[in-house]
Amino acid sequence: MEETKKEIKKPRFWFWRWALASLLFRLILIYFPKNLNLSSRPEVSTPLTSLRRLAEGYWLKQSSMSPYTGSMYHGSPLLLSILGPLTVKRIEGQPSHLICSVVFVIADFATALLIRATGHNLQLAYSQSLKSLDLGRLLENSEILSSGDIAALMYLWNPFTIVTCVGFNTSPIENLGIILSIYGACTRLVPLAAFGWVIASHLSLYPVILIIPVILLLGYGPDAPPRKLFMQKNSTKIQDNLASDSFSKQKGLTSQPAQPTSFSWRLVLFFLLWASVWTFYVLVLCGISVTEHGGLLEMFKRTYGFILTVKDLSPNIGVLWYFFAEVFDFFRNFFLIVFHVNILFMILPLAIRLNHRPCFLAFVYIGISSMLKSYPSVGDSALYLGLLGLFVNELADMQFSFFLFCGCLGVSLLSPVMHNLWIWRGTGNANFYFATAIAYACFQIILVVESVSSMLNHDRKIRKLSTPKA
């Protein structure tokens, strides 16, 4: 018993040691912003997340002008009111924007802790589900660290997360909102789930699609094997008990599966109510903030309209900027509809197939939106790569892992080189940088497809093990 306690305490000690080391590493890096020059990198900052643009918008607002004047700022007025004053505060002898950088570090660390707590809840629910299917032997070969610890450390030490945190952009705030919604839904904290979903959707629009995984989490609970297996297990146990002479009520009660098969509409309606309340509050606050600068209609046009129409064609790690720079204006609206509807076409089939794994469904949705959004950055990839660690046990047999790792590493190294050859040295052209963007998108597609395939194979394996042999 004492040995098991030591084994449990040891991973926790190592987790906090590595987590605090990542926190210290970020605090050291924010003292060298000029040397790193990450805020000007198109892979890190986008027109929606750049802190420089936010500071410009705040300066316009302080000058009694609309923060959306020109084409600099396209973010939320609430974010402008919260982070704007921090961009003008200076600590003598310290780097500029130090306070904002500390806020981003805190947001990153809070996101990692929420990922860890979500992982612990998922692992607990999943182990109970396997035990209810009499598959407890699958838990014997578990890892030293839990999936929550692995996912949190993957998020904290991911180079994409680190450069996003110290690169003067607001992606850590958006990631925190997304994780708040997933954590709140996983723990059945409905007001927190609604708040995180509303804030994340308000900041970047694309998290709106996460309402489906959140509703499935609230209705069915955390990820588990297909519910059909629990119904079959229930029916076989009832038949065995009815056929046997020694049938006891007490034994029948203890043999019920832990996984609920009914959908909880009460929590879903509660979530929709709270989401309406938070949306109303956000719109009221935004309306007060921009009442002298065109009102809410102007805000929608400059934020969500800017996202949907892809007006800024500055280079990024996505593929839309190059496509719309080359396409004829006559076909522009048609292809805008095609690209945006492409995300919506994937929502329903994936939700039907993965309805028993809502957290994994949220990971897939985030990965797809990170590939197809108008202004992607490495901060989007950092989030779903961290969530990938939550399913380290289920995806242990995933193929092409080494190939994907080497590919992402190669693209990460080649992207700044190609951008330098094109923009600064003039020895290349846009195709050089666009080639790395296409390769990056292909690796993301392979990662999402292989992870979904591995998860379905894992479910088939559980189905075979749980099916009684004739």
Salt bridges, closest charged atoms under 4 A:
GLU43 OE2 - ARG41 NH2 3.09
ASP108 OD2 - ARG26 NE 3.35
ASP134 OD2 - LYS233 NZ 3.19
ASP149 OD1 - ARG116 NE 2.52
ASP149 OD1 - HIS120 NE2 3.65
GLU298 OE2 - ARG302 NE 2.89
ASP312 OD2 - ARG53 NH2 3.49
ASP380 OD1 - LYS373 NZ 3.24
ASP459 OD2 - HIS356 NE2 2.73
ASP459 OD1 - ARG357 NH2 2.72
